[in-house]
């Protein structure tokens, strides 16, 4: 057997460079590159191996210097999401705090069902220098490190205590990264000393390896039963989730829905599976959905979920589907999601199953009355949307500022069909879910499974790394920006163009609105000085200069004070050759965009505050619509 002598880290890089995925005959690299930050735990191991790869072959395993470990994972997740989970990036960090900073990103990846490879450094396997710098000691267990915290937020975890364990760990990690039924964070921890150990590896370990992503059809009996339920339904509705995107099933869904006249509401992950203008597109569905989707879901006697995990926002906390006899057909590749809401599980790849259902329902046709009702509700929603994005709120605002909805309308107008809007947290996801009219499948990129504040800029970097032929716009609020904006520096360094639209509403507007709705009077949600007299955070607004901060990071900034100025500034930012930003203030008290359904946020059952007592009464009334789907 021919062998090659390499360190564990060098062998890891060489192995990863030879991993590919294949689906429908198309091949691409599984791990397209590395993001990371070096510390004592990985600089002499994985860091040295990446340097050696760069010097030997610059394209073998590209490395990007990140500025924040959580941001690096966010960027890798966005990259994998944009690649429909067929390709991802690896993230390397040092031991201790560097590794722990990835925990939030790992949870984000697993919650969103997005594969990402995380390679944190770990404590010394030989234990001679124990406790090593940044090591957390546990008196109860000597073989546990902080990296064991990854176990609860990852779909695969391993630790390479000895060089001989590396092949099994890496092959297990690749199996997990390419398993569409169990996507999420994949973690392999590398003790600091083991990374630098040399070993004689069989050359076979470094051969080109292709991981085929299958299109698994569903069991014929479940398809037949689902077809019977569809034939019996009079008011069906489809809930399309991210699985439709990842399966490349958008075209199949479009033709299936139009032929049978079934309206399609989309989750955040599924939005864009139907382009705006498709006759069965009813936009976002759930707590942040359109009025059309809310009404049709409430009337539905059959809900066909395709690639959705049925989050509480999608089901409006189990209050959306109100028909007493409503039934559910759940098409999903993931066993944990297929049986939800006591639905009929149709387990398989979305595109493959849609082909099966299309054949099994070939004798059926659309119900003209149902199609007409869908068209009427869509038209009414279009009127409501147009009013929201063109309301001229500044004329009514005490601050003389525009609404966020108006800015979203401008963004939708000015961005090209193939451009990408990136968002994750605050009030923007709800407005985007209702108002955005996607003109291409990938245009809408909103992370709303974990809704991680600070995802926006790092996520935009990941999308730009995936494909730099498009404009990528990160729509970020002032709260999210202050939490995690560092990867903007990475984008500048890598010359990856992105546009940041920073919306300043002087605090946490989304939670402020929620706080007010539950009777808590926007407590702790405004960016204010502490008032000396009251002792509360209700003084003057803080003098944070976001435009100056953006400029200090190497970004050209355009400022806007009105909707018209915002349109002009956005055009200039989109035309800029390098990273640019638009800074604009909005009125946090602008009226909410119509649409959507209830969301369960429990209110204090007893209180000495009148606003809380009133909110509790409303809560008791609203939750009567909640139901078990058993």
Secondary structure, DSSP 4 states (H G I P E B T S, - for coil): --EEEEEHHHHHHHHHTTEEEEETTEEEESEEEEEE---TTTTTTHHHHHHHHHHH-TTTS-EEE-S-HHHHHHHHHHHHHHTTTS-EEEEEE-TTHHHHTTHHHHHHHHHTT--EEEEEEE--SS-TTPSPTTPPP-TT-TT--GGGGGGGG-SEEEEESSGGGHHHHHHHHHHHHT-TTS-SEEEEEEEHHHHT-EEEEEGGGGS-EEEE---PPPPHHHHHHHHHHHHH-SSEEEEE-HHHHHTT-HHHHHHHHHHHT-EEEE-TTTTTSS-TT-TTEEEE-STT--HHHHHHHHH-SEEEEES----HHHHTTTTS---TT-EEEEEES-HHHHTGGG-EEEES-HHHHHHHHHHHTTT----HHHHHHHHHHHHHHHHHHHHHHT--GGGT-TT--B-HHHHHHHHHHHS-TT-EEEE-SSSHHHHHHHH---SSTTSEEE--SS--TTHHHHHHHHHHHH-TTS-EEEEEEHHHHHHS-THHHHHHHHT---EEEEEE-SB-HHHHHHHHHTTSTTTT-B-BPPPTTT-SS-SSBP---HHHHHHHTT-EEEEESSHHHHHHHHHHHHH-SS-EEEEEEB-TTSPPPS----------SS-S-HHHHHHHHHHHHHGGG-----
